[in-house]
Amino acid sequence: MVKRIGDYGKGLVPPSYHEIRETFLKKEVRETLNLLEKFKKQWKKTKCTIMSDGWSDKKRRSICNFLVNSPMGTIFLSSIDTSDIFKTGQKVFEMLDEVMEKVGEENIVQVVTDNASNYKLAREMLMEKRKRLFWTPCASHCIDLMLEDFEKHIQLHHATIAKGKRQKDCVIYLVKN
């Protein structure tokens, strides 16, 4: 962005606060909603996968993101601040069930989450309610759990495993793309 500003020269007039907040933001929201509508049409044709990804920052605040994947690509659907929520199987079930309602059960083939016990319990509850659903554990989370077990039990490979855990996300990103 800075290079493009420099290429333009001294005569560039930056947008006003009002233009950014009103004009440009509203335009981006419209474009995003239009893109979401295109994705929803695709979901009806080819079906889709719901993906749940939770993470915590350095201050121990946690967020759970929900994404939807289809042949058209992956799109962010929603996010929940779960810092003050005890993520029991029941609560995870409720969050996933709400996402499934937004997307439409008839459009969903599978759900991908991590393999923690609360997600396993949510899986059972969701599959009881929604009979045509497949549940797939996240491969990245499974690899992470295996590496943690290896690290605990094979001290000889402690440094190698720690390095592999740091690079795991990079490798998975490269494989996906």
C-alpha positions in Angstrom: 0.0 0.0 0.0 2.8 2.4 0.9 4.5 1.7 -2.4 1.3 2.4 -4.3 0.9 5.7 -2.4 4.5 6.6 -3.3 4.0 5.7 -6.9 1.0 8.1 -7.1 3.1 11.0 -5.8 2.5 14.1 -3.6 -0.9 14.9 -5.0 -2.7 12.0 -3.4 -5.6 13.0 -1.2 -6.4 10.4 1.4 -10.0 9.4 2.0 -11.7 11.1 4.9 -12.7 9.3 8.1 -16.3 9.5 6.9 -15.5 8.0 3.5 -13.7 5.1 5.1 -16.3 4.5 7.8 -19.4 5.0 5.7 -18.7 4.7 2.0 -15.9 2.1 1.8 -17.1 0.0 4.8 -20.6 -0.3 3.5 -19.3 -1.2 0.1 -17.1 -4.0 1.5 -20.0 -5.3 3.6 -22.3 -5.5 0.5 -19.5 -7.2 -1.5 -19.0 -9.7 1.4 -22.7 -10.5 1.7 -22.9 -10.9 -2.1 -20.0 -13.3 -2.0 -21.6 -15.2 0.9 -24.8 -15.6 -1.2 -22.7 -17.1 -4.1 -21.2 -19.6 -1.6 -24.7 -20.5 -0.2 -25.9 -21.3 -3.8 -22.9 -23.6 -4.2 -23.6 -25.3 -0.8 -27.1 -26.2 -2.1 -25.6 -27.8 -5.2 -22.5 -29.6 -4.0 -23.0 -29.6 -0.2 -20.3 -28.4 2.3 -18.2 -29.1 5.4 -18.5 -27.1 8.6 -15.1 -26.6 10.3 -14.6 -25.5 13.8 -11.3 -24.0 15.0 -10.6 -22.8 18.5 -7.6 -20.9 19.7 -6.3 -18.8 22.6 -4.2 -15.7 22.6 -1.3 -15.0 24.9 -3.7 -13.5 27.5 -5.7 -16.8 27.5 -8.7 -15.3 25.8 -10.3 -17.9 23.6 -12.2 -17.7 20.4 -14.0 -20.4 18.4 -14.2 -19.8 14.6 -16.6 -21.5 12.3 -15.8 -21.9 8.6 -17.6 -23.5 5.7 -15.7 -25.4 3.0 -17.1 -26.4 -0.4 -15.7 -26.8 -3.9 -15.9 -23.1 -4.3 -13.5 -22.6 -1.4 -13.5 -21.9 2.3 -15.3 -18.9 3.8 -15.4 -17.6 7.4 -18.9 -17.8 8.8 -18.8 -16.6 12.4 -16.8 -16.4 15.5 -17.6 -16.7 19.2 -15.6 -15.3 22.1 -15.5 -18.3 24.4 -13.3 -16.8 27.1 -16.1 -16.8 29.7 -17.8 -20.0 28.5 -17.1 -23.4 30.0 -16.9 -25.5 26.8 -18.8 -28.6 27.9 -20.0 -31.1 25.4 -23.4 -29.5 25.7 -22.2 -26.0 25.0 -20.1 -27.2 22.0 -23.1 -29.0 20.7 -25.2 -25.8 21.0 -22.6 -23.7 19.2 -22.3 -26.3 16.3 -26.0 -26.8 16.1 -26.6 -23.1 15.7 -24.0 -23.0 12.9 -25.8 -25.9 11.2 -29.1 -24.0 11.4 -27.5 -21.0 9.7 -26.0 -23.1 6.9 -28.9 -25.5 6.6 -28.7 -29.2 7.6 -29.6 -30.2 4.1 -26.5 -28.5 2.7 -24.0 -30.1 5.1 -22.1 -33.4 4.5 -19.7 -33.3 7.4 -18.3 -31.5 10.4 -14.6 -31.2 11.2 -13.4 -30.4 14.7 -10.6 -31.2 17.1 -10.7 -34.5 18.9 -11.0 -33.3 22.5 -13.5 -35.2 24.8 -16.0 -32.3 24.8 -16.1 -32.3 21.0 -16.6 -36.1 21.0 -19.6 -35.7 23.3 -20.9 -32.9 21.1 -20.4 -35.2 18.1 -22.6 -37.9 19.6 -25.3 -35.4 20.5 -25.3 -33.7 17.1 -25.3 -37.0 15.2 -28.2 -38.2 17.3 -30.1 -35.1 16.3 -29.0 -34.9 12.6 -28.9 -38.5 11.2 -27.2 -37.8 7.8 -24.2 -36.1 9.3 -20.5 -37.3 9.0 -18.0 -36.3 11.6 -14.3 -36.1 10.9 -11.6 -35.3 13.4 -9.1 -32.6 12.4 -5.9 -34.2 11.0 -3.8 -31.3 12.3 -5.2 -31.8 15.8 -4.6 -35.6 15.6 -1.0 -35.0 14.5 -0.5 -32.6 17.4 -1.9 -35.1 19.9 0.4 -37.8 18.6 3.4 -35.6 18.8 2.6 -34.7 22.4 2.4 -38.4 23.2 5.7 -39.1 21.5 7.3 -36.1 23.2 6.2 -37.5 26.6 7.3 -41.0 26.1 10.4 -40.8 23.8 12.9 -38.4 25.4 15.5 -39.2 22.8 13.5 -37.4 20.1 12.3 -34.5 22.3 14.1 -31.7 20.3 13.0 -33.1 16.9 9.4 -33.5 18.0 9.3 -29.9 19.4 10.7 -28.6 16.1 8.1 -30.6 14.2 5.3 -29.2 16.3 6.4 -25.7 15.5 6.5 -26.4 11.8 3.4 -28.5 11.6 1.1 -25.6 10.8 3.4 -24.4 8.0 3.5 -27.9 6.4 -0.3 -28.2 6.6 -0.7 -24.8 5.0 1.6 -25.7 2.2 -0.2 -29.0 1.6 -3.6 -27.2 1.5 -2.4 -24.7 -1.0 
